Amino acid sequence: MKTIKKTFPVTGMTCASCARTVENVLKGQKGIKSAAVNYANAQALLDYDPAEANLPHIQQVIEGIGYGIIADEHVTAEDIETINKKAYRRLVISTTLSLLFSAPLVVIAMAGMHLPYANYIMWALATPVIVLFGGRFFVGAWKQLSHFSANMDTLVALSTGIAYIFSVYNTLYPQYFTSRGLEAPVYFEASAVVISFILLGKLLEDKARTNTSSAIKKLMGLQPKSMFRVNAAGEEEIVMLHEVQAGDIIVVKPGDRVAVDGVVVNGHSYVDESMISGEPLAVEKREGAKVFAGTINQKGSFQFRAEKVGADTLLAQIIKKVQEAQGSKATIQQLADKIAGIFVPVIILISAITYGLWVAYGGEDGVAHGLLSVITVLIIACPCALGLATPTAIITGVGKGAENGILVKDAESLETLHKVTDIIFDKTGTLTEGTPEVIDIAWAADVNKDTLSSVIYSMELLSEHPLATAVTSFFKELGMARAEINSFSSITGSGITAINNGTIYFIGSRKLLDSMNIPVPTTLIDQAAQWSERSNIVIWIANPFGALAAIAISDKIKLSSYTAVQHLQIMGIKTHMLTGDSERTAYTIAADAGITSYKAELSPNDKSEFIKSLQSGGHIVAMVGDGINDSQALAQADASIAMGKGTDIAMDVAKITLMSSDLRQIPKAIQLSAATVATIKQNLFWAFFYNVIAIPIAAGALYPVNGFMLNPMIAGAAMAMSSVSVVTNSLRLKWKHLD
């Protein structure tokens, strides 16, 4: 039985460790061939045998370990979006209220400790933060404990939970410490503030995660919800997308999007297929031509027979491929969770050993000193510095990128970009300007250029051909006046014709002139041959007596393309160009850009497969593109870069966007990536170095030597200073110079 590869939403995950737990459980289920759970987009990519896998049972198993997987085929994307929005709103409310309750707590702890009932007031303020707003961390810690694991939730729950319980005890029974000549400390503000700031970080993280689904939603939005269908009586009726069946005759009017894949049976038009091919020119459609869902019809109208509907359309396949590629990703946050998985048990063990040693060898104050030491260790080992190490560097790096016109979507892209070995460029709109324009005109001898220019301009204004826009834009910039045009008509597949002042004019291909035996001057033939060698499109203008002019139209290469490619090659990165255009055009543009590795006439899936082939060879691949047709390749690549002037979908799928569309920004982005990752590693080092030095002191290692015991309040300040050092180190990125 053939397996099915499909993505399913997963709920209840709070970190990458949760994703690993769900993934491991899924892999152990009958019928599941492979599973990849992505915390970043909260999805599970399953490759399963539908004859063996019992999806309802799998749902029950996942729910049994404290998570959820939505495997109901009747649940729509809108339903999932509603669930995510509700969860996000709950997090916004929790974060806001937590901050509001924590603010007066800090004020009282700093300046109002001697107020009457100060401890009880702080207790009242801290309780909702711990129990209600921060409850998710304790639930997450319990889930990890039930699987004999630990993560950032465990650190947060332990440090804040013990500090809170310890503070409650000292508020109710301060005499345990005061009777021994010690002050009974409370740490309500520390527990609440830690919860508040980590909730704020979760809020920002969830916001970024929800944005990653916008590309899929926009791709889905390319398919119209309703359309015109010809019924049995031969009349047009409006039907919804889900009602369309293979074999139905669909009517497409000017400006409509094609709803499903099919074959034209009647009519004639030009269809914008840039979402598939990436090429700017609309494609002529007549009887027998294939049309695809999501493409845009232009001025004409036609009817087509539906062949592929629902999940079988090319657009649906592109959406599926993007989802699969995104679902196979991991995030840089896994590094912190892996570290925490080792760090937390070590801290717990140190705390337990500390307490045991104090009780055994601390004399009559051993229990009191032991409790203080345990609390001090847990506070000073609070995950603030560890938790800030990655996000502060990322935030600063992202800000630095924005200053240079490089918009970075997430941490993973900054982590990966400096490692790339190969960069793949799309052609149209990436290496080239993406807009066809007139680059030259050759005139026959004894032609009145002004008069003929006016005729050409006026005829092309009436034309539906995609190249007409390039011609009319050219003459409009010259301030050309319109000529009187009579008897305008289109010559199917070849060009247009019209009469001006009694003279018949033709505009079209060389094939049109040859079919009418119109002579062409040698000078124009030679010039057109030179243009064609450079992969330019040639349009001919003639009357019945001979060719009058030839116009060269081209999509010019960007000025920055060659410089950027050379810079990348100097950096040791191999460059490639992939395009849906012809071999001849691909060769010309690749040569102009200094790229030796190129492939032409590729579909979106071909581009994605080429990237996969490089990745299977151990290469780390970056993709640079601007069109809907690039979205699948962008999602498949290890790092993805979109042009700021490209489509919204390309920018949503890509993790990095160049706002100026200047390819010279790519080397800068790579430098920024290297600097940011170096900063993250430095931050993690200092966070651990601080713990290596501070934890033994907090445990009382100096007490036998000089009687020094670290006050928990000092421990709190030291913990804060460790966070400050991490933030300060991250801010150094602001002054990093990018070449």
LINGIUR-V600375 format. One record per backbone hydrogen bond with DSSP energy under -0.5 kcal/mol. CO is the residue of the C=O (numbers start at 0). NH is the residue of the N-H. If there is no record, write none. Layout:
<<CO | NH> <CO | NH>>
This chain:
<<3 | 5> <3 | 47> <5 | 45> <7 | 43> <8 | 69> <10 | 67> <14 | 17> <14 | 18> <15 | 19> <16 | 20> <17 | 21> <18 | 22> <19 | 23> <20 | 24> <21 | 25> <22 | 26> <23 | 27> <24 | 27> <25 | 28> <28 | 31> <30 | 32> <30 | 48> <33 | 46> <35 | 37> <35 | 44> <36 | 38> <37 | 41> <37 | 42> <41 | 9> <42 | 37> <42 | 44> <43 | 7> <43 | 45> <44 | 35> <45 | 5> <45 | 47> <46 | 32> <46 | 33> <47 | 3> <47 | 49> <48 | 51> <48 | 52> <52 | 54> <53 | 57> <54 | 58> <55 | 59> <56 | 60> <57 | 61> <58 | 62> <59 | 63> <60 | 64> <61 | 64> <61 | 66> <62 | 65> <67 | 10> <68 | 70> <69 | 8> <70 | 72> <71 | 74> <73 | 75> <75 | 79> <76 | 80> <77 | 81> <78 | 82> <79 | 83> <80 | 84> <81 | 85> <82 | 86> <83 | 87> <84 | 88> <85 | 89> <86 | 90> <87 | 91> <88 | 92> <89 | 93> <90 | 94> <91 | 95> <92 | 96> <93 | 97> <94 | 98> <95 | 99> <96 | 100> <97 | 101> <98 | 102> <99 | 103> <100 | 104> <101 | 105> <102 | 106> <103 | 107> <104 | 108> <105 | 109> <106 | 110> <106 | 111> <107 | 111> <111 | 114> <114 | 117> <116 | 120> <117 | 121> <118 | 122> <119 | 123> <120 | 124> <121 | 125> <122 | 126> <123 | 127> <124 | 128> <125 | 129> <126 | 130> <127 | 131> <127 | 132> <128 | 133> <131 | 134> <133 | 136> <133 | 137> <134 | 138> <135 | 139> <136 | 140> <137 | 141> <138 | 142> <139 | 143> <140 | 144> <141 | 145> <142 | 146> <143 | 146> <143 | 148> <144 | 147> <150 | 153> <150 | 154> <151 | 155> <152 | 156> <153 | 157> <154 | 158> <155 | 159> <156 | 160> <157 | 161> <158 | 162> <159 | 163> <160 | 164> <161 | 165> <162 | 166> <162 | 186> <163 | 167> <164 | 168> <165 | 169> <166 | 170> <167 | 171> <168 | 172> <172 | 175> <173 | 176> <173 | 177> <174 | 178> <176 | 179> <176 | 181> <177 | 180> <182 | 184> <186 | 190> <187 | 191> <188 | 192> <189 | 193> <190 | 194> <191 | 195> <192 | 196> <193 | 197> <194 | 198> <195 | 199> <196 | 200> <197 | 201> <198 | 202> <199 | 203> <200 | 204> <201 | 205> <202 | 206> <203 | 207> <204 | 208> <205 | 209> <206 | 210> <207 | 211> <208 | 211> <209 | 212> <210 | 213> <212 | 216> <213 | 217> <214 | 218> <215 | 219> <216 | 220> <217 | 221> <218 | 221> <219 | 222> <221 | 223> <224 | 240> <226 | 238> <227 | 250> <228 | 230> <228 | 236> <229 | 248> <230 | 233> <234 | 230> <236 | 228> <238 | 226> <239 | 242> <239 | 243> <240 | 243> <244 | 247> <247 | 249> <247 | 305> <248 | 229> <249 | 303> <250 | 227> <250 | 252> <251 | 301> <252 | 255> <255 | 296> <257 | 293> <260 | 306> <260 | 307> <261 | 290> <262 | 304> <263 | 287> <265 | 302> <267 | 300> <268 | 284> <269 | 297> <270 | 272> <270 | 282> <271 | 295> <272 | 275> <272 | 276> <273 | 277> <273 | 628> <276 | 579> <282 | 270> <284 | 268> <285 | 288> <288 | 263> <290 | 261> <291 | 294> <294 | 257> <294 | 296> <295 | 271> <296 | 254> <297 | 254> <300 | 267> <301 | 251> <302 | 264> <302 | 265> <303 | 249> <303 | 305> <304 | 262> <305 | 246> <307 | 260> <308 | 311> <309 | 312> <312 | 316> <313 | 317> <314 | 318> <315 | 319> <316 | 320> <317 | 321> <318 | 322> <319 | 323> <320 | 324> <321 | 325> <322 | 326> <323 | 327> <325 | 328> <330 | 333> <331 | 334> <331 | 335> <332 | 336> <333 | 337> <334 | 338> <335 | 339> <336 | 340> <337 | 341> <338 | 341> <338 | 342> <339 | 343> <341 | 345> <342 | 346> <343 | 347> <344 | 348> <345 | 349> <346 | 350> <347 | 351> <348 | 352> <349 | 353> <350 | 354> <351 | 355> <352 | 356> <353 | 357> <354 | 358> <355 | 359> <356 | 360> <357 | 361> <361 | 364> <362 | 365> <364 | 368> <365 | 369> <366 | 370> <367 | 371> <368 | 372> <369 | 373> <370 | 374> <371 | 375> <372 | 376> <373 | 377> <374 | 378> <375 | 379> <376 | 380> <378 | 381> <381 | 384> <382 | 386> <383 | 387> <384 | 388> <385 | 389> <386 | 390> <387 | 391> <388 | 392> <389 | 393> <390 | 394> <391 | 395> <392 | 396> <393 | 397> <394 | 398> <395 | 399> <396 | 400> <397 | 401> <398 | 402> <399 | 403> <400 | 403> <400 | 405> <401 | 404> <404 | 406> <404 | 658> <404 | 659> <405 | 407> <406 | 656> <409 | 413> <410 | 414> <411 | 415> <412 | 416> <413 | 417> <415 | 418> <416 | 419> <420 | 573> <421 | 621> <422 | 575> <423 | 623> <424 | 577> <425 | 430> <426 | 429> <426 | 430> <426 | 431> <430 | 557> <436 | 553> <439 | 551> <441 | 549> <443 | 446> <446 | 448> <447 | 451> <448 | 452> <449 | 453> <450 | 454> <451 | 455> <452 | 456> <453 | 457> <453 | 482> <454 | 458> <455 | 459> <456 | 460> <457 | 461> <458 | 461> <459 | 462> <464 | 467> <464 | 468> <465 | 468> <466 | 470> <467 | 471> <468 | 472> <469 | 437> <469 | 473> <470 | 474> <471 | 475> <472 | 476> <473 | 477> <474 | 479> <475 | 478> <485 | 498> <488 | 496> <489 | 491> <490 | 493> <490 | 494> <493 | 508> <494 | 490> <495 | 506> <496 | 488> <497 | 504> <498 | 485> <499 | 502> <502 | 499> <504 | 497> <505 | 541> <506 | 495> <507 | 539> <508 | 512> <509 | 513> <510 | 514> <511 | 515> <512 | 515> <512 | 517> <513 | 516> <516 | 518> <518 | 546> <520 | 524> <521 | 525> <522 | 526> <523 | 527> <524 | 528> <525 | 529> <526 | 530> <527 | 531> <528 | 532> <529 | 533> <530 | 533> <530 | 535> <531 | 534> <536 | 552> <538 | 550> <539 | 507> <540 | 547> <540 | 548> <541 | 505> <542 | 545> <545 | 542> <547 | 443> <548 | 540> <549 | 441> <550 | 538> <551 | 438> <551 | 439> <552 | 536> <553 | 436> <553 | 555> <555 | 432> <557 | 560> <557 | 561> <558 | 562> <559 | 563> <560 | 564> <561 | 565> <562 | 566> <563 | 567> <564 | 568> <565 | 569> <566 | 570> <567 | 572> <568 | 571> <573 | 422> <574 | 596> <575 | 424> <576 | 598> <577 | 426> <578 | 601> <580 | 600> <581 | 585> <582 | 586> <583 | 587> <584 | 588> <585 | 589> <586 | 590> <587 | 591> <588 | 592> <589 | 593> <589 | 594> <590 | 593> <593 | 595> <595 | 597> <596 | 576> <598 | 578> <602 | 606> <603 | 607> <604 | 608> <605 | 609> <606 | 610> <607 | 611> <608 | 612> <609 | 613> <610 | 614> <611 | 615> <612 | 616> <613 | 616> <613 | 618> <614 | 617> <618 | 620> <619 | 420> <619 | 421> <620 | 637> <620 | 638> <621 | 423> <622 | 640> <623 | 425> <624 | 642> <625 | 646> <626 | 629> <627 | 630> <629 | 633> <630 | 634> <631 | 635> <632 | 636> <638 | 622> <639 | 654> <639 | 655> <640 | 624> <641 | 657> <642 | 645> <646 | 650> <647 | 651> <648 | 652> <649 | 653> <654 | 408> <655 | 641> <656 | 406> <656 | 658> <657 | 643> <657 | 660> <660 | 662> <661 | 664> <662 | 665> <663 | 667> <664 | 668> <665 | 669> <666 | 670> <667 | 671> <668 | 672> <669 | 673> <670 | 674> <671 | 675> <672 | 676> <673 | 677> <674 | 678> <675 | 679> <676 | 680> <677 | 681> <678 | 682> <679 | 683> <680 | 684> <681 | 685> <682 | 686> <683 | 687> <684 | 688> <685 | 689> <686 | 690> <687 | 691> <688 | 692> <689 | 693> <690 | 694> <691 | 695> <692 | 696> <693 | 697> <694 | 698> <695 | 699> <695 | 700> <696 | 699> <696 | 709> <699 | 702> <699 | 703> <701 | 704> <701 | 705> <701 | 706> <701 | 707> <702 | 706> <710 | 713> <710 | 714> <711 | 715> <712 | 716> <713 | 717> <714 | 718> <715 | 719> <716 | 720> <717 | 721> <718 | 722> <719 | 723> <720 | 724> <721 | 725> <722 | 726> <723 | 727> <724 | 728> <725 | 729> <726 | 730> <727 | 731> <728 | 731> <729 | 732> <730 | 733> <731 | 734> <732 | 735> <736 | 738>>
